[in-house]
Amino acid sequence: MYDVAIIGGGPAGISAALTALHRNKSCVIISSAPEDSMLFKAELIDNYPGLPAITGADMLRSFIAHAKASGAEFLDGRATSVMPYGTSFGVAVGNDFVEAKALVLGIGASRAKGFPGEKEFIGYGVSYCATCDGMLYRNKKVAVVALSSDAEEEAEFLRSIGCEVEYFDSKRAKKFEITGESRVEHIVADGVSYPVSAVFIFRPSIAPDTLIPDLGLDGSKIVVDADMATNIPGVFAAGDCIGAPYQISKACGDGNVAGISASRYVEALAKPAEV
């Protein structure tokens, strides 16, 4: 079990990890491919102290190298669900599972709302993990909505186990709706309905309230206090996912606070209860 699990490998997540590591806490950073990050795509950044005129890709590589050199472990993949276990949290990452005493969310700004019907059919044909759920739909027709760099790899896995894949990238369709009675029966893409048994959606990250049910939100923003604590004890959030301004230096500052708060939370768990 880790002391702190951090979902998101951007500036906020890296900053939280470095802060917790410097307080002798074990950390794992759960993150999809760096290429999916908005920072990675930035052509030029010239307002971050000490790193003038740097590309987003080079900045992110530098952050990741720093975290690794400081002892952070990385788990490549997409966190699909968080389960509270009393004084710890379980995080599902594809077929992997991580347990930690505290959790920091650095998942970036929510760039899109879920599709109509998506939330209603989670567990009834909507999935975010091909290796987890693909075998349930072997020899059936499924849809893949490709919004992340690993979507084609996931689609190929589905094909390899016998699924007939209807593949949608941003060039093929922009708007989606998932329909059915008690289970997924169709995906409607730009007004055209396709019969499918399941819809696999691959985004760089999952919407916060899908990842952690009952998480306090203000619109798409995660609600936190001055310590970066959410409404769920032991869960903290930092960076663009808590709102503007959407600046790297601000995200790093948020991450620092979240790392401190998560470390203090872990330390409090270790203290004997007062009688």
C-alpha positions as CSV (number, residue, x, y, z in Angstrom):
1,M,0.0,0.0,0.0
2,Y,1.2,3.5,-0.9
3,D,0.9,6.5,1.4
4,V,-0.3,8.7,-1.4
5,A,-1.7,7.9,-4.9
6,I,-1.8,10.7,-7.3
7,I,-4.1,10.6,-10.4
8,G,-2.7,12.8,-13.1
9,G,0.9,13.3,-14.2
10,G,0.8,17.0,-15.0
11,P,2.3,19.9,-13.1
12,A,-0.2,19.6,-10.2
13,G,0.3,15.9,-9.8
14,I,4.1,16.0,-10.1
15,S,4.2,18.9,-7.6
16,A,2.1,17.0,-5.1
17,A,4.2,13.9,-5.5
18,L,7.5,15.8,-4.9
19,T,6.1,17.4,-1.8
20,A,4.9,14.2,-0.3
21,L,8.1,12.4,-1.2
22,H,10.1,15.1,0.6
23,R,8.0,14.3,3.6
24,N,9.0,10.6,3.4
25,K,5.7,9.4,2.0
26,S,5.6,6.7,-0.6
27,C,3.9,7.8,-3.8
28,V,2.6,6.5,-7.1
29,I,1.6,8.7,-10.0
30,I,-1.2,7.2,-12.2
31,S,-1.2,8.8,-15.6
32,S,-2.1,8.2,-19.2
33,A,0.5,8.9,-21.9
34,P,2.2,12.3,-21.7
35,E,1.2,13.0,-25.3
36,D,-2.4,13.2,-24.2
37,S,-1.6,16.2,-21.9
38,M,-2.6,19.7,-23.0
39,L,0.8,20.8,-21.7
40,F,2.7,18.4,-23.9
41,K,1.1,20.1,-27.0
42,A,2.1,23.6,-26.0
43,E,4.5,25.1,-28.6
44,L,6.1,27.6,-26.3
45,I,6.0,28.5,-22.6
46,D,7.8,31.6,-21.4
47,N,6.2,32.5,-18.1
48,Y,7.5,29.8,-15.8
49,P,10.4,30.9,-13.5
50,G,13.7,29.3,-14.4
51,L,12.6,27.6,-17.6
52,P,12.3,30.3,-20.2
53,A,11.3,29.7,-23.8
54,I,10.6,26.0,-23.3
55,T,8.2,23.7,-25.2
56,G,5.4,22.0,-23.2
57,A,6.8,18.6,-24.1
58,D,10.3,19.4,-22.8
59,M,8.8,21.0,-19.6
60,L,6.7,17.9,-18.9
61,R,9.6,15.5,-19.6
62,S,11.7,17.6,-17.1
63,F,8.9,17.4,-14.5
64,I,8.6,13.6,-14.9
65,A,12.4,13.0,-14.7
66,H,12.5,15.1,-11.5
67,A,9.7,13.0,-9.9
68,K,11.3,9.7,-10.9
69,A,14.7,10.8,-9.6
70,S,13.0,11.7,-6.3
71,G,11.6,8.2,-5.9
72,A,8.1,8.5,-7.4
73,E,6.7,5.4,-9.0
74,F,4.7,5.7,-12.2
75,L,1.8,3.6,-13.3
76,D,0.9,4.1,-16.9
77,G,-2.8,3.9,-17.6
78,R,-6.2,5.4,-17.0
79,A,-7.7,5.4,-13.6
80,T,-11.3,4.2,-14.1
81,S,-12.7,4.1,-10.6
82,V,-11.9,4.8,-7.0
83,M,-13.3,2.8,-4.1
84,P,-13.1,3.9,-0.5
85,Y,-12.0,1.1,1.9
86,G,-12.4,2.6,5.4
87,T,-9.0,4.2,5.9
88,S,-7.7,3.7,2.4
89,F,-8.7,3.9,-1.2
90,G,-8.5,1.4,-4.0
91,V,-7.9,2.7,-7.6
92,A,-8.6,0.6,-10.6
93,V,-6.2,1.2,-13.5
94,G,-7.1,-1.2,-16.3
95,N,-6.3,-4.6,-15.0
96,D,-4.1,-3.2,-12.2
97,F,-5.2,-2.1,-8.8
98,V,-3.5,0.4,-6.5
99,E,-4.2,1.0,-2.8
100,A,-3.3,4.1,-0.9
101,K,-4.0,5.9,2.3
102,A,-4.7,9.3,0.6
103,L,-5.5,10.4,-2.9
104,V,-4.6,13.5,-4.8
105,L,-6.6,14.3,-8.0
106,G,-4.6,16.3,-10.6
107,I,-6.7,15.3,-13.6
108,G,-6.7,18.6,-15.4
109,A,-9.7,20.6,-16.5
110,S,-12.7,18.6,-17.6
111,R,-12.7,19.3,-21.3
112,A,-16.0,17.7,-22.2
113,K,-19.1,16.5,-20.5
114,G,-20.1,12.9,-20.7
115,F,-22.2,11.9,-23.6
116,P,-26.0,11.6,-23.2
117,G,-26.7,8.1,-21.9
118,E,-23.1,7.5,-20.9
119,K,-23.5,7.7,-17.1
120,E,-26.8,5.7,-17.1
121,F,-25.2,2.7,-18.9
122,I,-21.9,2.4,-16.9
123,G,-21.8,-1.3,-16.1
124,Y,-24.5,-2.0,-18.7
125,G,-22.5,-1.7,-21.8
126,V,-20.4,1.5,-21.3
127,S,-16.8,0.8,-20.4
128,Y,-13.5,2.6,-20.2
129,C,-11.3,-0.5,-20.3
130,A,-11.0,-3.0,-23.1
131,T,-8.8,-5.5,-21.3
132,C,-11.2,-5.4,-18.3
133,D,-14.5,-5.8,-20.1
134,G,-13.7,-6.9,-23.6
135,M,-14.2,-10.6,-23.1
136,L,-17.8,-9.9,-22.1
137,Y,-18.5,-8.8,-25.7
138,R,-16.5,-11.4,-27.6
139,N,-17.9,-12.0,-31.1
140,K,-20.2,-9.0,-30.7
141,K,-20.3,-5.6,-32.3
142,V,-18.9,-2.8,-30.1
143,A,-18.2,0.9,-30.6
144,V,-14.9,2.6,-29.7
145,V,-15.0,6.3,-29.2
146,A,-11.3,7.4,-29.6
147,L,-10.4,10.6,-27.7
148,S,-7.0,9.5,-26.4
149,S,-3.7,8.3,-28.0
150,D,-4.1,4.7,-26.8
151,A,-7.6,4.2,-28.3
152,E,-6.4,2.4,-31.4
153,E,-4.3,0.0,-29.3
154,E,-7.4,-0.7,-27.2
155,A,-9.5,-1.2,-30.4
156,E,-7.0,-3.6,-31.8
157,F,-7.2,-5.7,-28.6
158,L,-10.9,-5.8,-29.0
159,R,-10.5,-7.0,-32.6
160,S,-8.0,-9.6,-31.5
161,I,-10.5,-11.3,-29.1
162,G,-13.2,-11.4,-31.8
163,C,-15.1,-8.2,-31.4
164,E,-16.4,-6.3,-34.4
165,V,-15.3,-2.8,-33.8
166,E,-17.1,0.3,-35.0
167,Y,-14.3,2.9,-34.6
168,F,-15.1,6.6,-34.1
169,D,-12.3,9.2,-34.0
170,S,-12.7,13.0,-34.2
171,K,-12.6,12.9,-37.9
172,R,-15.5,10.5,-38.2
173,A,-17.9,12.0,-35.7
174,K,-18.2,14.8,-33.1
175,K,-21.4,14.2,-31.2
176,F,-22.5,11.0,-29.6
177,E,-25.5,9.6,-27.7
178,I,-25.8,6.2,-26.2
179,T,-29.2,4.6,-26.2
180,G,-31.0,1.4,-25.1
181,E,-33.5,0.0,-22.8
182,S,-31.8,-1.8,-19.8
183,R,-28.5,-2.1,-21.6
184,V,-26.6,-0.4,-24.4
185,E,-28.2,-1.1,-27.8
186,H,-27.1,1.8,-30.1
187,I,-24.6,4.6,-30.4
188,V,-25.8,7.6,-32.3
189,A,-22.9,9.4,-33.9
190,D,-23.6,12.7,-35.6
191,G,-27.3,11.7,-35.9
192,V,-26.6,8.2,-37.4
193,S,-27.6,5.2,-35.2
194,Y,-25.3,2.2,-35.1
195,P,-26.5,-1.0,-33.3
196,V,-23.8,-2.2,-30.8
197,S,-23.7,-4.3,-27.6
198,A,-21.2,-2.0,-25.9
199,V,-19.5,1.4,-26.1
200,F,-15.8,1.7,-25.1
201,I,-14.9,5.3,-24.4
202,F,-11.2,6.3,-24.2
203,R,-10.4,9.7,-22.9
204,P,-7.2,10.9,-21.3
205,S,-9.1,11.0,-18.0
206,I,-12.6,10.2,-16.7
207,A,-15.0,12.8,-15.4
208,P,-14.4,13.5,-11.7
209,D,-17.9,12.4,-10.6
210,T,-17.6,9.2,-12.6
211,L,-14.3,8.4,-11.1
212,I,-15.4,9.1,-7.5
213,P,-19.2,9.1,-6.9
214,D,-20.4,11.7,-4.5
215,L,-17.4,14.0,-5.1
216,G,-18.4,17.6,-4.5
217,L,-18.5,19.6,-7.8
218,D,-19.3,23.1,-8.9
219,G,-20.3,22.5,-12.5
220,S,-17.2,20.6,-13.8
221,K,-14.8,21.9,-11.1
222,I,-13.9,19.9,-8.0
223,V,-14.8,21.9,-4.9
224,V,-11.9,22.2,-2.4
225,D,-11.0,24.2,0.7
226,A,-7.8,26.2,1.3
227,D,-6.0,22.9,2.1
228,M,-7.1,21.4,-1.3
229,A,-9.3,19.0,0.6
230,T,-12.5,17.8,-1.1
231,N,-15.7,16.8,0.6
232,I,-14.4,13.2,0.9
233,P,-11.9,12.8,3.8
234,G,-8.5,11.7,2.4
235,V,-9.2,13.0,-1.1
236,F,-7.5,16.2,-2.3
237,A,-7.5,17.9,-5.6
238,A,-5.1,20.4,-7.3
239,G,-4.5,22.2,-10.6
240,D,-6.9,22.9,-13.5
241,C,-9.5,20.5,-12.2
242,I,-10.4,22.9,-9.4
243,G,-10.8,25.9,-11.7
244,A,-9.1,29.0,-13.1
245,P,-6.6,30.5,-13.6
246,Y,-5.3,27.7,-15.8
247,Q,-1.6,28.4,-15.3
248,I,1.3,26.0,-14.7
249,S,2.7,28.0,-11.8
250,K,-0.7,28.0,-10.1
251,A,-1.1,24.2,-10.7
252,C,2.3,23.6,-9.1
253,G,1.3,25.7,-6.1
254,D,-2.0,23.8,-5.7
255,G,-0.1,20.5,-5.9
256,N,2.3,21.6,-3.2
257,V,-0.5,22.4,-0.9
258,A,-2.3,19.1,-1.7
259,G,0.9,17.2,-1.1
260,I,1.3,18.8,2.3
261,S,-2.3,18.1,3.2
262,A,-2.2,14.5,2.0
263,S,1.0,13.9,4.0
264,R,-0.6,15.4,7.1
265,Y,-3.7,13.2,6.6
266,V,-1.5,10.1,6.4
267,E,0.4,11.1,9.5
268,A,-2.9,11.6,11.4
269,L,-4.0,8.1,10.5
270,A,-0.9,6.7,12.1
271,K,-1.6,8.4,15.5
272,P,-3.4,6.4,18.1
273,A,-7.0,7.4,18.6
274,E,-7.6,9.5,21.7
275,V,-9.7,7.8,24.4
